[in-house]
């Protein structure tokens, strides 16, 4: 997938080497610059191919070919599947991922993942595609996530991920009522030695911070809004179980809710970030899915 970046040389850039402009002004990686050097239209100044050592002048237009259009994820099988794309441009797309949809192919999930579905989507459009997830979600977690279309976009958003430019909130249906109703869980998390998948709260773990607020109570369940300060594996699920309110349907850290929800009731509700090319602040919101609403309705009736 080809993507060109344009940058007009400013007076403060006068006399800089092209490579310096690419690194400092466009945040391009050394790898991306090396790759572009070998393309006929990789790095151009006022429409003329130049070396990275060329000195720039005010007002010139620097063009950079960000991606080799032959790039594609050869190891991902294109498969038609459910996709809910809420936003798409030349650089990224925001997807509302369904529950029980893994993000990447893995053992037992070779052709039923978001990566498979997006690879098919772009194959149908006649476009090559490399799957690059920015914020990853567990297979059973629904909601918003970003997929970068270029390595540059992936790099820039990855650098934003744990800064105040990138904010994500979740909503979860949890068992019981948190006490207090709002607060912060600051409890380190590490892998449990004897079981690779499970994480536990432990003093020798990595720092993990989750801010939560109870939105409402519905009988034996509560709807909780959560904001991550750190991004540890299973962080919300581990922290909610740690305070005695495991996420409903979470078989690892609580109990399954057979007949009520297929998976755990956790949803990536909002995403706010700075666009990696324009710098514009972007905001997206996706309501909780019907299976989570159903738990709240049943809880309210039974109470």
matplotlib code that plots the C-alpha trace (Angstrom):
import matplotlib.pyplot as plt

x = [0.0, 1.6, 1.4, 3.2, 4.1, 4.6, 6.5, 7.2, 10.6, 10.4, 12.9, 14.0, 14.9, 17.1, 20.4, 19.4, 20.2, 17.2, 17.7, 17.6, 14.3, 12.8, 13.9, 13.2, 10.2, 8.3, 9.5, 10.5, 12.5, 15.9, 14.5, 11.8, 14.4, 16.7, 13.9, 12.9, 16.4, 16.0, 12.8, 12.8, 10.3, 11.3, 12.7, 12.2, 12.7, 10.5, 9.8, 13.5, 15.0, 17.7, 20.1, 19.5, 22.7, 21.2, 20.7, 17.2, 16.1, 13.1, 9.9, 11.0, 8.6, 10.0, 8.1, 8.6, 7.2, 6.2, 5.4, 6.3, 3.1, 4.2, 4.2, 1.6, 1.0, 1.8, 1.3, -2.3, -5.1, -7.7, -11.1, -14.4, -15.8, -17.7, -16.2, -17.4, -15.1, -16.1, -13.4, -10.8, -8.3, -5.0, -3.1, -5.3, -8.6, -10.7, -12.6, -15.3, -14.2, -16.8, -16.6, -14.9, -12.9, -9.1, -6.9, -4.1, -3.9, -2.6, -2.8, -6.5, -7.3, -5.7, -8.6, -11.2, -9.4, -9.6, -6.3, -7.9, -11.0, -9.1, -6.7, -9.7, -11.3, -8.2, -7.7, -11.3, -10.3, -7.2, -4.9, -2.0, -2.2, 0.1, -1.8, -0.5, -2.7, -1.9, -3.9, -4.6, -7.7, -8.2, -10.3, -13.3, -13.1, -15.2, -14.9, -12.7, -9.1, -6.8, -5.1, -2.2, -1.9, 1.8, 4.8, 5.2, 1.6, 2.2, 5.4, 4.0, 0.8, 2.9, 4.9, 1.6, 0.1, 1.0, 1.1, -1.7, -2.2, -3.7, -6.7, -8.9, -11.8, -13.5, -16.8, -17.3, -20.1, -18.7, -20.0, -21.0, -20.6, -17.1, -16.2, -15.6, -17.7, -14.9, -11.1, -7.8, -6.3, -2.5, -1.4, 1.6, 0.9, 3.0, 2.6, 1.7, 4.6, 2.8, 0.2, 1.4, -1.9, -2.9, -1.7, -1.7, -1.2, 2.2, 4.7, 7.4, 5.2, 5.2, 3.4, -0.2, -2.7, -6.5, -8.9, -12.5, -15.9, -19.2, -21.8, -24.7, -25.7, -28.1, -28.9, -25.9, -24.0, -22.5, -21.6, -18.1, -16.2, -12.4, -9.4, -5.9, -2.8, -0.7, -1.3, -0.5, -1.9, -5.4, -5.0, -8.7, -9.7, -7.0, -7.6, -11.4, -11.0, -8.4, -11.0, -13.6, -15.6, -14.5, -15.7, -18.9, -18.3, -14.6, -13.7, -10.0, -10.5, -14.2, -16.8, -18.5, -22.1, -23.6, -26.6, -26.0, -22.8, -20.3, -17.1, -16.3, -18.3, -15.6, -15.8, -13.4, -15.8, -13.8, -10.5, -8.9, -5.6, -3.7, -3.7, -0.2, 0.1, -2.2, -1.9, -5.7, -7.3, -9.6, -12.3, -14.5, -17.1, -18.9, -21.8, -21.6, -23.0, -26.3, -24.9, -23.7, -26.9, -28.8, -26.9, -27.8, -31.4, -31.6, -29.8, -32.2, -35.3, -34.0, -33.3]
y = [0.0, 3.2, 6.4, 9.7, 12.3, 15.9, 18.4, 22.0, 23.2, 26.0, 28.8, 27.0, 23.9, 25.9, 24.1, 20.8, 17.5, 15.7, 12.8, 15.2, 16.7, 13.2, 12.1, 15.3, 16.7, 13.6, 11.2, 8.6, 5.6, 4.8, 1.6, 3.4, 5.9, 3.1, 1.3, 4.5, 5.1, 2.2, 3.3, 5.5, 7.9, 7.2, 10.6, 13.6, 17.4, 19.5, 16.4, 15.4, 12.4, 13.3, 11.7, 12.0, 14.1, 16.9, 20.2, 21.7, 25.3, 27.2, 26.6, 23.4, 20.4, 17.2, 14.0, 10.7, 7.4, 5.9, 2.3, -0.1, -1.0, -4.6, -5.1, -7.5, -10.0, -13.3, -15.4, -14.2, -16.1, -13.7, -14.8, -13.0, -12.3, -9.7, -6.2, -3.0, -0.2, 3.0, 5.2, 4.8, 7.1, 6.6, 6.1, 4.1, 2.6, 2.3, -1.0, -1.9, -5.5, -8.1, -10.4, -13.8, -12.4, -12.9, -10.1, -12.2, -15.7, -18.2, -21.9, -22.9, -19.6, -19.5, -18.1, -16.5, -13.4, -9.7, -9.9, -12.5, -10.4, -7.2, -9.0, -10.2, -6.7, -5.2, -8.1, -7.4, -3.8, -4.9, -3.5, -5.2, -4.9, -5.4, -6.0, -3.7, -3.5, -0.4, -1.2, -4.9, -6.4, -9.9, -12.1, -11.9, -8.2, -6.2, -2.6, 0.0, -0.6, 1.1, -0.7, 1.2, 1.0, 1.9, 1.3, 5.0, 5.3, 2.2, 3.7, 7.2, 5.8, 3.2, 6.1, 7.9, 4.8, 5.5, 9.3, 11.8, 12.1, 8.7, 7.9, 4.9, 4.0, 0.7, -0.3, -3.6, -5.5, -6.8, -9.1, -7.3, -3.6, -2.1, -0.6, 2.3, 3.0, 4.8, 4.7, 3.6, 0.1, 0.5, -3.2, -4.8, -7.7, -10.6, -13.9, -16.9, -19.2, -22.5, -21.2, -19.1, -17.4, -16.4, -13.1, -12.3, -9.4, -9.7, -7.3, -8.4, -7.7, -4.7, -1.6, -1.6, 1.3, 1.2, 4.0, 3.0, 4.6, 2.8, 4.0, 2.0, -1.0, -3.7, -6.3, -8.6, -6.7, -3.2, -1.3, 0.2, 2.7, 2.2, 4.1, 2.5, 4.3, 1.3, -1.5, -4.8, -8.1, -8.8, -5.7, -4.8, -8.4, -9.0, -5.7, -6.1, -9.6, -8.3, -5.9, -8.6, -7.7, -9.9, -9.1, -11.1, -14.2, -14.2, -17.9, -17.1, -14.6, -15.2, -17.6, -18.2, -16.9, -19.7, -18.6, -15.0, -14.0, -16.0, -14.6, -11.8, -8.6, -6.1, -3.4, -0.8, 2.1, 5.2, 6.1, 9.5, 10.1, 12.6, 11.7, 10.5, 12.7, 15.7, 16.0, 16.5, 15.1, 12.2, 10.8, 7.7, 6.1, 2.7, 1.7, -1.5, -4.5, -6.2, -9.1, -6.7, -4.8, -8.1, -8.9, -5.4, -5.9, -9.3, -8.1, -5.1, -7.4, -9.9, -7.2]
z = [0.0, -1.2, 0.9, 0.2, 2.8, 1.8, 3.8, 2.9, 4.1, 6.7, 7.3, 10.5, 8.3, 5.9, 5.4, 7.0, 5.4, 4.0, 6.4, 9.4, 8.2, 7.7, 11.2, 13.2, 11.4, 10.1, 12.9, 10.3, 11.4, 10.0, 8.6, 6.6, 5.2, 4.2, 2.3, 0.5, -0.7, -3.1, -4.6, -7.7, -6.1, -2.5, -1.5, -3.7, -3.4, -5.7, -7.8, -8.2, -6.6, -4.0, -1.6, 2.1, 2.4, 0.2, 1.9, 1.8, 1.1, 2.4, 0.4, -1.2, -1.0, 0.3, -0.8, 0.9, -0.3, 3.0, 2.0, -0.7, -2.4, -2.7, 1.1, 2.4, 5.1, 3.2, 6.3, 6.9, 5.0, 3.6, 4.9, 4.6, 8.0, 10.1, 10.1, 11.6, 10.4, 12.0, 10.4, 7.6, 5.9, 4.1, 7.3, 9.7, 10.4, 13.6, 14.0, 16.5, 17.1, 18.0, 21.0, 20.4, 17.5, 18.1, 16.8, 15.4, 14.0, 16.6, 17.5, 16.9, 15.3, 11.8, 9.8, 12.1, 13.3, 12.7, 10.7, 8.4, 7.8, 7.1, 4.8, 2.8, 2.9, 1.2, -1.2, -2.5, -3.1, -4.9, -2.3, -0.5, 3.3, 6.3, 9.5, 12.3, 15.4, 17.6, 20.7, 21.1, 22.7, 24.1, 21.8, 24.1, 24.6, 22.2, 21.1, 19.5, 18.3, 15.8, 12.9, 11.2, 7.4, 7.3, 9.4, 10.1, 11.4, 13.6, 15.0, 15.8, 17.4, 19.3, 20.8, 21.7, 23.3, 26.9, 26.8, 27.5, 23.7, 23.6, 25.9, 26.0, 28.3, 28.8, 30.2, 32.0, 33.7, 37.0, 39.6, 42.8, 43.7, 44.0, 47.3, 47.1, 44.1, 42.4, 42.9, 41.6, 41.7, 41.8, 42.0, 40.2, 37.9, 36.7, 35.0, 37.2, 36.9, 36.5, 34.0, 31.2, 30.4, 33.9, 35.5, 39.2, 41.5, 43.1, 44.7, 42.2, 39.2, 36.8, 37.9, 36.8, 37.4, 36.6, 37.4, 37.8, 38.3, 39.0, 36.5, 37.9, 39.9, 38.6, 41.2, 41.5, 38.8, 38.3, 35.1, 35.6, 33.5, 33.5, 32.3, 32.0, 33.1, 32.1, 29.6, 31.2, 29.8, 31.3, 33.5, 33.9, 34.5, 37.1, 38.9, 39.1, 40.4, 42.9, 44.4, 44.6, 41.5, 38.6, 35.1, 34.4, 32.3, 32.9, 33.3, 34.2, 37.0, 37.9, 36.6, 33.3, 32.8, 30.7, 28.8, 29.7, 27.8, 25.6, 27.0, 29.4, 29.6, 28.8, 26.0, 24.6, 24.6, 23.6, 21.8, 21.7, 20.0, 17.8, 14.1, 13.3, 10.1, 10.6, 14.4, 14.6, 17.8, 16.9, 19.1, 18.7, 20.8, 20.6, 22.8, 24.8, 22.8, 23.4, 25.4, 28.1, 28.1, 28.6, 31.8, 33.2, 32.3, 33.9, 37.0, 37.3, 36.9, 39.5, 42.0]

ax = plt.figure().add_subplot(projection="3d")
ax.plot(x, y, z, "-o")
ax.set_aspect("equal")
plt.show()
